Every structure is written in C-alpha cells, then in structure tokens.
Amino acid sequence: MSSLDICLLQSTVWTTRNENRDASPSDNEARMVTQGRASFSSDDAQPFLNHNQRQQESWTPPKRFLWIQGAIMSNVFLYGFDGTITAATYAVISSEFDATNTASWLTTSYLVTSTAFQPLYGRVSDIFGRRICFFISTMTFALGCLGCGIATNVVFLNCMRALTGFGGGGLMTMATIVNSDMIPFNKRGMYQALQNGMFGFGAICGASFGGLIANSIGWRWCFLLQVPISAMALLLGYLVVKNPIDTIHHGSTVQKLCQQVDFAGALLLVTAISIQLVGLSLGGNQLPWSSPWVISSLVGSVLLLGLFLWIEATTSARPMIPLRLLRGRLPVATQTANVCVGLSAYAYLFMLPLFFQVVLLDSATKAGARLAIPSLATPIGGLIAGIVMSRYGKLTMLVRMGASLMVIGNGLVTSLGFTDSAWKYFVFIFPANLGQGIVYPGILFTSLATFEHADHAVCASTVYLIRSLGTVWGVSITSAIVQTTLSVQLPKALSDVPDNMKVVESIRHSVEALRHLPPDVQLKARLVYYEGLRYSFAASTCFALIAVCAAFCANARGLRKTSS
C-alpha cells in the first residue's frame, strides 16, 4: 500500500477530544497537533497505531508530487497577484471609465462570485472529484482575465470580474484540498507555509508591478498577462491532478451526483450578497441611506441570508456549509475571528492605494512601489506560522498573535498624515501584513484540527467562504464610508468654488480630475478624502480588534488528536 493510500486510510482513525482535562489548553494543543497520535483504549489497537505512526513519520511525497505542486502553486500565485494588482490599479481603471464613485465594484463583483462559489468547490470536489473542479476553476479564471483585458465598458468589465471570481474562488481552495489529500496533517504546516509564501509572492508582484504596467503598456495587460500562466497551470493540472480513492463514485449517474449539490443554497447566497452590495454601493452615493431602495436591499439581504441558513439546516443535498461546523465555542470563536480578519484585511488593502494616489498624489507606479516592500511581511508571516505549527502546534496562539499585529498595523496606518517621513509609509504598513500572514493559516489549521479528516475539504472551503464574506463586507463598508464622507463634506469644503457641484462630481468620479484642480481647491478636496480614508482605517482597526477578542475566546480543548 502506498504512503498516499495510508494517509487516506488513516483519515478514518480521527478520534475523540483530549481526555486530559487537567492540562492547560496550550499544553493540550501542542500535544494534539505535534504528537500526531490517535487515542485507542484497546490494547489490541496498539500495533496498528504504531504501524500508522511509523508510516506517517516515514511519509514520502507520492508520484508526480512536484508537478502537482507546480500546477497548484501557479494558481496560488495568480490568486495573490490578481488581488493586489486590482487594488493597485482600480483608481486608474475606474478613472478611464469615469466611474471612480463605483470603483469598489471592480473588486466586489469578483468577491461576490468568489465568495459564493468557494464552498461549492469543496462539496463538488467531494462528489465529482478534485480534477474536474481544478479544471473548471482554472479555466473560468483564465477566461475572466481575458474578458477583462478586452472590456470596452465598465459593465462588461464588472461582468468579467464576476466570471474571474467564479474561477478564483477555487484557486486557493483546490490547492488546499489537493494538498490535504496527499500530505499528513502534522506535516502539512510547512507545505501550507510554502503555499502562503507563494500567495505572498504573487501579492508582492501585483502590488509592485500593477502601477508600472498600467502606466507603461496599459492596465489591460494587468489581466492579459495572467492568461498564459493560467493556461500552463490548466494543462499541467489536467495531466497530474487525480482524484483520491474516496471521492470516486462507481456506478453513480450524473443526475444522482447532481442531486447531492446544494444549488439552492448557492443561489440564495449569491442573491443575498449581491443585493446587499447594491444597497451598500448606492447608499450615500447615488441615493441617500434613507432611500427605500437602499433599505429594502439591506433588509432583503438579511432575510435571504436567514433563508440560506434554514436551507443549509434542512436540505437533503450536501449543504454548502454544514451547520455542525459552526457549533461549539471553538468553531464560533474561530470563525468570528475569521470574518473580522477578512473585513479588516481587505478594507485596509483596498484603501491604501487610494490613500497614496489621492492624499499623497502618487502615481499608480509609486503607490505600487510603496506597497511592495511591506507586502514581503505576508509570506514571512506565513513562514513563521508554518514553523510554529510544525514544531509546537500552537494554533490558537498564532490566531491571537496575528490578529493583534493587525490591530497594531491598522492603528498605525490610521495615524499617517500628509507630511510624514518616508520611512513611516513603509514601516507602519508592515505589522498588519505580517499579522495577516500569521493569522490566515492559524485560522485554517485550527478549523481543520477541530473536525475529522472526512470533513477537511468542506471545512477548508467554509473557512475561505466566511473569510471572503468578510472581505466583501470590508471593501463595501469602507468604500461606503469614503463615498458618504465625500458626498457630505465636499460640497461644504468647496462651497466658495464656482460651479462647485460639477467639481464635486468630477472628483468623485475620477481620481485624475483631482490632479488638474487649482492648488487651493485640490488641497481642500484632499483633506476631505483624507478624513474619509481615516474613518475607513479606523473601521478596519475595530474589525481587527473584534478578531482579537474572538481569538482569546478560543481555546485548544476542542482540537482533536490526529494521525492524519
């Protein structure tokens, strides 16, 4: 029997929670994760256990392992690259289409579909296999990037970003699931660290070169350059990614397999998030917050989310989010931290380039350069997390430490001003990025260690779903804060400017319009932008603080001992 078969077989021997209730939670956690031993009360089981332990310790990568890593790491790189290159260039893109006031849709249209379909990849890959899901996610991501590169209007561009999100939702999820099939749990920390490092490298490249590409050969190439990398990953993955034995359904028809997919839940989630984002985008922007359209959108989204949870609890299909994964103190605390980390991270990531380009009047190239060096902190944080998980198994400690660093980093960014020393714009960004690199794998592995191996695929996709919900809300909420501040404060600040409402609308629709204003008018507009951005950074700091509180409510007593 191969080492991969042994790993799959060992997934059946996940066992009960830690019996030693007298030990401290941190001691329990270290033993649970680093020892990698299942508890058996029967002496007859001990020879089998010892055999499994020896097999795990002597685990070697299966055939074509490096080729598989090449395929999934290419996708992980693109996942990081696409996120930051869009954040670095959205002001340029939206200004070309005269749509800066709706610029958040360049990100949120991607995040809506990415968020809604992420959990489906976990469930569908359990039903139809890993290979087909890897193929679909990579193919649709490539087609979406191609469509973005040839878009002629902002509506088509947003539609293509939504298609890209449908594929992008599976890039990181399928990478985690494929590695979970191959690698024993107690050895997975370092591989996850490498995966996080590749994500960070992609994010660095996107932040560094996004502005340069946009200013030199055009923003369209920010998307078109991703297509050949996706094509390479698609071909390689199709050849080497296989289905594990336990996902092969012999004799099942396509109809029977489709009946296991929670399509109703997926549709409700997409609809709920979409109309919620419409309400957040319109409120304080095109319509007042008291508008019936805005209120009905927000209330309707809450009702649909409630209906979604009811469907998840009662469906005969495999639910997108099994609600049992959200029961108990540890899962609730972990996922609360997860959603708040997502809120904070993307609010911060989305607003920083706008701060540099509007408040400091940087070009897109210079704004990207300012983000490049601090972005190194994310893969460094991932490496630290991988080492701590592999050596010490202190999972909840990682979540607490990472979230605390995000609070510090967001608080420091809130204090940045117009004339600070250049070093502050680099150093103050560093802690939040470092914390993000630590907290993401900490939350993922805390969640995985809470449940049996059979639940790992859907558990991983649930973690990504909940985090993505946070990112969607983070971008939408902070964008609404900035746009509301502009709509309220700009007319007051520019009240003595001739034809001031026309000037206000031009500033809200195009960042470039700000650069062509007279110096005194420009300074007033920049001050209003600065006020709105500080409010948004303060909000992201509050989200990170809630994540810290949730992390300290989590303990290690719910984690399982595992030999897989």
Secondary structure as UniProt FT lines:
FT   HELIX           3..10
FT   HELIX           11..13
FT   TURN            21..22
FT   HELIX           25..35
FT   HELIX           43..45
FT   HELIX           46..57
FT   TURN            63..64
FT   HELIX           65..96
FT   TURN            97..98
FT   HELIX           100..102
FT   HELIX           104..128
FT   HELIX           130..149
FT   HELIX           154..182
FT   HELIX           185..187
FT   HELIX           188..216
FT   HELIX           220..224
FT   HELIX           226..240
FT   HELIX           245..247
FT   TURN            250..251
FT   HELIX           254..258
FT   TURN            259..260
FT   HELIX           263..282
FT   TURN            284..286
FT   TURN            289..290
FT   HELIX           292..314
FT   HELIX           323..326
FT   HELIX           329..354
FT   HELIX           355..359
FT   HELIX           364..375
FT   HELIX           377..391
FT   HELIX           395..414
FT   HELIX           422..427
FT   TURN            428..429
FT   HELIX           430..448
FT   TURN            449..450
FT   HELIX           453..455
FT   HELIX           456..493
FT   TURN            494..496
FT   TURN            498..499
FT   HELIX           500..509
FT   HELIX           511..515
FT   HELIX           519..553
FT   HELIX           556..558
//
